[in-house]
Amino acid sequence: CWFVLGVTIQLCESAAYEDMCSTLVGLESARRASDLVVALAAAMLALSLLLVLFKTASAVSVPTIRLASTGRPPILELPRTCHFHGFISHAWGTGQDQTHAIVRQMQLLLPGVKVWLDVDNLDDVGKLEESV
């Protein structure tokens, strides 16, 4: 996009291609081409800022679990001997999508929670007992 706009400005500035600017691009002069580039750059900047603001606002409004007594999120510090806050496993024939959904929902509602999910943390089904 920017390359094409740069070529357009170059084409409109060149004395060798006087009529090409209006014929190919529809602009009367290099000044008009420059104005177009500045306007498009401003529009892209404004759109980017709006997108950042939207993403920030939506990230702030994500519901999280909070303690009833303090209104703050729970402290999720783990002792050195623990690696996970919770353990979820499923029957390997079925239930994989449900357990994934549960864990992902927990991670959305409790940012920072570490949940052991067999699909994510287990390489060999025979090592399940050893892993726990």
C-alpha angles and dihedrals in degrees: 000000000000091000091054091048090049090051089049092054091046091049093049093047095050115099090206091066102042099149096032093079095060094035099050103025104023095234124123099213148003088259090062090047090051090049089052092051092049092047092050091047091051091048092050091048092050091048091049091050091049090050092050091048091048092049091047093049093047092047091052093050095052106122116243133184112260133185113259092220098053106015089230129116114267118264106250100194114147128210113249091254093056126074102177139039094213145011126224126176134162142197103279094225093058142002101056095122093046094052091047090052092049093050094045091049090050090051090052094048096040108036109206097025114139114211123183107227116182094220091055101035106031124078098177125032089214089064095058095106092045091049094053 
